């Protein structure tokens, strides 16, 4: 059974990251969702994860990647919301 109180993701490299208690460093999560949506997280263990949306309108974040600390802290998202 899945614990719905946990936010656990699998990154593109196959690493599992628990974002339940992570700090959100940066984000832009506006509905309707799309490529403009992203979040950058720092876990209590010091792991940095970027969540992206690959174009899905009804799901906020669809893809997760590991980042190094410098990239995470200086992240600039390349997409803006298109209305």
N, C-alpha and C positions, 0 to 999 in steps of 0.2 A: 504494500500500500504506500502511496506517495504522501509525504507529510506536506500539507499545503501551507504550513507556516515557515517553510524553508525556501530559500531562493538559491538553488544549486544549478549551475550551468556546466556544460561541457564546451570547452574552447575548440577552435578550429584545429589545434594541435593535439586534441584528445585529452587534455588535462581537465580534471573536474575542479571547479572553484565554488566554494560556498560563499555567496554574496549576502547571506542573511544579515550579518552584522557589519557589512562593508559600509564605508563612507562614500557617498557620491561626490566626486571631485568636480565634475562638469556634466551637464546634460541638456538636452533639448527634446522633450517628449511631448509633442503637440498632436492632437487628433485633428483631422484624420492622419494616421501614421503613414510613414513613407521614408524615403532615403534621408530626409532631414533629421530623423530621430536617432539619437545616440545617448549613451551614458558612459562615463568613465568612473570606475570604482577602485577603491583601495581596500583590500581585506585587512582584518586585524593582524594577519600573518605577513603583511607587506607585499602581497601579490596585487598587481594592477591588471584590470580587465576592462576592455572596451566592448560595450554592447552596441550593435548596429542593427538597422533595419534594412533589409535587402529589397524593399519595395512592397512589403505586405501592408495593406491598408488597415486591417483589423487586429494586428499583433504589433505591440510596441517595439520589441527588440527580438530579432530573429537569428542573430549571429553574434558569437562572442570570440574575442581574441585576447591573448596575453600581450601586455605592453611592458616595456621597461619603464622605470620611474620617471626619467626625464621626458620621454615621449608622452607619458600619461599626464604629467603636470603641465606640459606645454601644448597639449593637444588642441588643434584647430580643425573643426569639422569642415569638410569640403562642400557639403550640400546645404542649401537653404530651402526653406519651405516654399513650395510653388502653389499658389492659390489660383 
